[in-house]
Structure formats: structure tokens, C-alpha cells
């Protein structure tokens, strides 16, 4: 897969509603094609056919399927960050919630962003080009999540960890990596049970086991 970012930028940034709708149709079609055929067989011809546009029109927007996958990845990352931001309410209000409920809110929203199509998620994780703009987006999203988590944990009365900075990094990294791995892995998983177990694990770590679901 390309790693230097060349040829991964969209050719055209839509300025009219019709052009934006065409771009969205191409992206939606690509998501279905990659999930159905995999990345190798998910050709631009198949994407154009599913999107009901000519191959020439597709190339006016994207130079190749790598650029399309990068855009899908960015859309996925932005949706995940929006979900986290939606859960990040007023800090004082959040501190009134238990750590267990905060972890359930956070984990639940991350899982929800990965439930739509595990096959597509697997393609994005395993085949996604390591484009510089994509890596930068991932890094910035992670830093923002860690900063917000550190601020919340540092002032929450139930938190019993020795190092809040390390704890914030562990929580964010664990949720992202474990959810990606489990939701995109082979076979089906009971999402509700998975969420409950992950919440229990994180809450126990943060509170030293002093929570409703754990032993005192």
C-alpha cells in the first residue's frame, strides 16, 4: 500500500450540492464494494458501477481506490471523534456521574461507531494506506481524547490510580485497540456483553475495584 501520501488526495473538492451528492454516492458505493469483495477485488470499475457513475466521473473525484479508502478512513475517524465530543459534556456534570457510567458512555459510543459493517472495518484497518494526513488525523484525535480523559480522571473522586496521565493513555488506547480488534475480528460478537466486560475491566482498574459491579 502507498505510504507517502502521493496520489491519495481527492482530485475535486465539491462546491455544488450535486457534486457533493456524487462524491457521497461514490464513497457509499466504495464502502459496500470493499465490504462485499474485499480490497483487492474492490476495483474502481465496481465502485463506479455501484455508484451509477462513469469511471471517468469517478476519476474526476478520486485518482485511485487508495484515495477513496483514505477518505472513508477519515470519515470513520471524524465520526468517532464526533461521538466522543458528544459524550464530553460539561466537566462538572460529568464528575457527578460514577466512573462506571462514564466508562459505559465512552465505550458505548466507540462501539457504536464500529458496528455498522465489520467487514469494511477490517478492510480499513488491514488495507488502509498509511497516508501522512491520515496518520496526523489519528494522532491529533488520540491526543485530544487523552487530554479530555486526563482532565476528567484527575478531578473525579472515585479514581484511585497512582498516575492519572498514564491512566488516561491506557484508557484511550485500550478502548480504541480492543474495540477495533474485537469488532473487526472474525466471527460475531455479542456487542452488549463485550461492552459490559470492557466497562467492568476499565472501571475496576480506575477505581481499584470500588464500584457497583466489583468487589469492595
C-alpha positions as MATLAB code, in Angstrom:
seq = 'XXXXXXXXXXXXXXXXXXXXXXXXXXXXXXXXXXXXXXXXXXXXXXXXXXXXXXXXXXXXXXXXXXXXXXXXXXXXXXXXXXXXXXXXXXXXXXXXXXXXXXXXXXXXXXXXXXXXXXXXXXXXXXXXXXXXXXXXXXXXXXXXXXXXXXXXXXXXXXXXXXXXXXXXXXXXXXXXXXXXXXXXXXXXXXXXXXXXXXXXXXXXXXXXXXXXXXXX';
ca = [
       0.000    0.000    0.000;
       1.234    3.558   -0.638;
       2.772    5.186    2.403;
       3.985    8.585    1.212;
       0.595   10.109    0.509;
       1.167   10.691   -3.207;
      -1.956   10.128   -5.249;
      -4.138    9.854   -2.159;
      -5.697   13.305   -2.233;
      -9.173   13.720   -3.782;
      -8.937   15.401   -7.186;
     -12.008   17.597   -6.783;
     -13.490   19.243   -3.723;
     -17.222   19.586   -4.408;
     -18.549   23.159   -4.472;
     -22.110   22.410   -5.538;
     -24.755   20.245   -3.931;
     -24.918   17.910   -6.921;
     -21.150   17.386   -6.877;
     -21.225   16.720   -3.132;
     -24.001   14.170   -3.601;
     -21.961   12.451   -6.302;
     -18.938   12.285   -4.036;
     -21.031   10.831   -1.215;
     -22.520    8.288   -3.612;
     -19.024    7.196   -4.648;
     -17.937    6.841   -1.013;
     -21.057    4.890   -0.045;
     -20.634    2.642   -3.068;
     -16.969    2.051   -2.213;
     -17.899    1.100    1.353;
     -20.303   -1.554    0.035;
     -17.872   -2.817   -2.623;
     -14.915   -3.109   -0.236;
     -17.080   -4.912    2.319;
     -18.501   -7.307   -0.286;
     -15.440   -8.046   -2.436;
     -12.502   -7.107   -0.213;
      -9.917   -4.507   -1.102;
      -8.035   -6.336   -3.859;
     -11.194   -7.126   -5.833;
     -12.899   -3.865   -4.926;
     -11.952   -2.165   -8.177;
     -12.780    1.369   -9.247;
     -14.893   -0.121  -12.043;
     -17.049   -1.930   -9.498;
     -17.264    1.190   -7.369;
     -18.321    3.314  -10.344;
     -20.922    0.733  -11.360;
     -22.366    0.589   -7.831;
     -22.378    4.400   -7.609;
     -24.049    4.655  -11.019;
     -21.404    6.995  -12.391;
     -18.980    6.617  -15.266;
     -15.436    5.578  -14.494;
     -14.323    8.928  -15.905;
     -16.563   10.764  -13.449;
     -15.149    8.735  -10.568;
     -11.611    9.693  -11.565;
     -12.616   13.353  -11.559;
     -13.076   12.980   -7.804;
     -10.501   10.346   -6.836;
      -7.287    9.325   -8.640;
      -7.477    5.705   -7.416;
      -9.138    3.438   -4.885;
      -6.428    4.170   -2.300;
      -7.627    7.779   -2.204;
     -11.205    6.572   -1.752;
     -10.215    4.335    1.155;
      -8.312    7.197    2.803;
     -11.444    9.330    2.590;
     -13.503    6.524    4.120;
     -10.987    6.214    6.935;
     -11.058    9.953    7.608;
     -14.852    9.878    7.631;
     -14.733    6.996   10.125;
     -12.254    8.835   12.368;
     -14.272   12.042   12.273;
     -17.454   10.173   13.161;
     -15.689    8.564   16.112;
     -14.356   11.894   17.324;
     -17.781   13.490   16.974;
     -19.271   10.713   19.082;
     -16.659   11.224   21.781;
     -17.211   15.000   21.705;
     -20.954   14.472   22.043;
     -20.311   12.419   25.169;
     -17.936   15.025   26.579;
     -20.449   17.265   28.297;
     -19.755   19.871   30.928;
     -16.908   18.610   33.098;
     -18.722   19.418   36.354;
     -21.774   17.471   35.175;
     -19.599   14.526   34.207;
     -17.915   14.439   37.593;
     -21.307   13.840   39.188;
     -21.563   10.560   37.284;
     -19.896    7.389   38.529;
     -16.725    6.201   36.824;
     -18.629    3.098   35.743;
     -21.293    5.196   33.992;
     -18.647    7.394   32.370;
     -16.828    4.349   31.009;
     -20.125    2.917   29.764;
     -20.886    6.159   27.936;
     -17.424    6.297   26.363;
     -17.133    2.621   25.447;
     -20.702    2.516   24.157;
     -20.141    5.375   21.744;
     -16.872    3.922   20.427;
     -18.505    0.525   19.870;
     -21.458    2.171   18.123;
     -19.040    3.747   15.634;
     -17.721    0.274   14.753;
     -20.938   -1.717   14.477;
     -22.186   -0.782   11.011;
     -20.043   -3.075    8.906;
     -17.285   -5.225   10.452;
     -16.096   -6.349    7.003;
     -15.495   -2.775    5.889;
     -13.825   -2.008    9.211;
     -11.459   -4.934    8.665;
     -10.558   -3.632    5.198;
      -9.886   -0.148    6.562;
      -7.675   -1.436    9.366;
      -5.730   -4.007    7.350;
      -5.518   -2.320    3.930;
      -5.728    1.396    4.667;
      -2.873    3.396    3.126;
      -0.587    4.995    5.710;
      -1.031    8.454    4.265;
       0.620   11.308    6.210;
      -2.624   13.276    6.516;
      -4.375   10.181    7.848;
      -1.667    9.416   10.402;
      -1.742   13.051   11.523;
      -5.534   12.895   11.944;
      -5.222    9.723   14.036;
      -2.514   11.261   16.231;
      -4.425   14.506   16.804;
      -7.654   12.684   17.638;
      -5.829   10.496   20.135;
      -4.141   13.470   21.810;
      -7.470   15.275   22.198;
      -9.097   12.203   23.701;
      -6.207   11.664   26.125;
      -6.277   15.315   27.229;
     -10.025   15.242   27.901;
      -9.783   11.912   29.722;
      -6.859   13.113   31.834;
      -8.789   16.241   32.855;
     -11.825   14.217   33.873;
      -9.966   11.486   35.754;
      -7.762   13.982   37.564;
     -10.692   15.525   39.395;
     -13.048   12.572   39.777;
     -13.493   11.471   43.421;
     -13.743    7.744   42.590;
     -10.481    7.481   40.662;
      -7.748    5.670   42.614;
      -4.912    5.362   40.107;
      -1.423    6.497   41.043;
      -0.675    8.254   37.740;
      -3.595    9.970   36.014;
      -1.590   10.725   32.858;
      -0.699    7.061   32.360;
      -4.269    6.062   33.220;
      -5.714    8.401   30.581;
      -3.393    6.988   27.931;
      -4.237    3.426   28.947;
      -7.990    4.027   28.839;
      -7.958    5.699   25.413;
      -5.507    3.226   23.866;
      -7.250    0.190   25.338;
     -10.697    1.207   24.155;
      -9.523    2.077   20.641;
      -7.368   -1.003   20.107;
      -9.630   -3.554   21.768;
     -12.795   -2.297   20.081;
     -11.076   -2.266   16.681;
      -9.726   -5.771   17.218;
     -12.920   -7.359   18.521;
     -15.449   -5.653   16.250;
     -13.361   -6.246   13.119;
     -12.307   -9.753   14.083;
     -13.611  -13.000   12.608;
     -16.982  -14.323   13.713;
     -19.743  -12.491   15.512;
     -19.512  -10.988   18.971;
     -22.264  -10.144   21.435;
     -21.721   -6.368   21.430;
     -23.700   -5.828   24.642;
     -21.685   -8.449   26.532;
     -18.429   -7.166   25.082;
     -19.314   -3.626   26.170;
     -20.200   -4.766   29.686;
     -16.949   -6.694   30.142;
     -14.796   -3.856   28.825;
     -16.560   -1.336   31.069;
     -16.078   -3.632   34.071;
     -12.374   -4.038   33.329;
     -11.709   -0.308   32.928;
     -13.812    0.693   35.920;
     -12.087   -1.834   38.154;
      -8.690   -0.504   37.113;
      -9.624    3.148   37.659;
     -11.371    2.682   40.992;
      -9.326   -0.121   42.500;
     -12.405   -2.342   42.411;
     -14.553    0.104   44.407;
     -17.584    0.251   42.135;
     -21.054   -1.227   41.845;
     -20.009   -4.107   39.651;
     -16.856   -5.031   41.581;
     -15.865   -6.263   44.992;
     -15.036   -3.643   47.599;
];
